[in-house]
Amino acid sequence: MLRGLPAFILAAFPLLTAGVPAAHAEPLRTAAHSAVAVSGAAGLRAPIPLFEAIDQIPVADEQRAGYKRDLYKHWNRGLNGSDGCDTRKEVILAEAVVAPQVATGCKLTGGSWRSPYDNLVVTDAARLDVDHFVPLAEVHDSGGYAWDATRREAYANDQNSPDTLIAVSAASNRSKSDKDPAQWLPSDGSYHCTYAATWVGTKLRWSLAADDAERQALLGLAEDCPATTVVYETAP
């Protein structure tokens, strides 16, 4: 399901089970990219090979000075300010495999989700995190330190791309933390090509840099993903 671009919870005991077979994990976001590519949205780039996309990311040393997570205001009221759901809940609703029931105050019950980082099926939204695909600290290091408050909030709540935010198991998100691909990759290896493409597309969307170690890790992934392409739309 696509968020933002035209067509791209709470039980007492959480349940995590083995998810969709690994062979089905990789196409999830690749298919999303294809759907976005034909939407004709302004500023949308045509698919480009992963190697070429990596070369478009400027290389620069990271600058962590001044970073505070609360500089990146989240979660805001989301795309629909009248639905009672903030950005986090809207992402969770958008990515449900089986839709939960929604009660007053955007209380969610039931439903199920597939966490692509670890290929787990999650049947309790309390065990989900909504991850910033490029973590907030990494964004700050890579150019966000120069942004104003409006742009920081826009990134932190970006639903106008299908890639910036993603619902994943809380355990996988905590494992990832603020690490870049040189330091962390999803435990589900079948997702690595999509992970690399999504990371690169998000950096290009927001005009962010990469340090040398990150770039080398991405190039290594690209060698293993010769058919992978990147599609993104430049953020306003």
Beta strands, then each sheet from edge to edge (+ up, - down):
strand 1: 16-18
strand 2: 48-49
strand 3: 101-103
strand 4: 107-109
strand 5: 113-115
strand 6: 120-122
strand 7: 128-132
strand 8: 165-169
strand 9: 229-230
sheet 1: 1+ 6- 5+
sheet 2: 2+ 9-
sheet 3: 3+ 4-
sheet 4: 7+ 8-
end
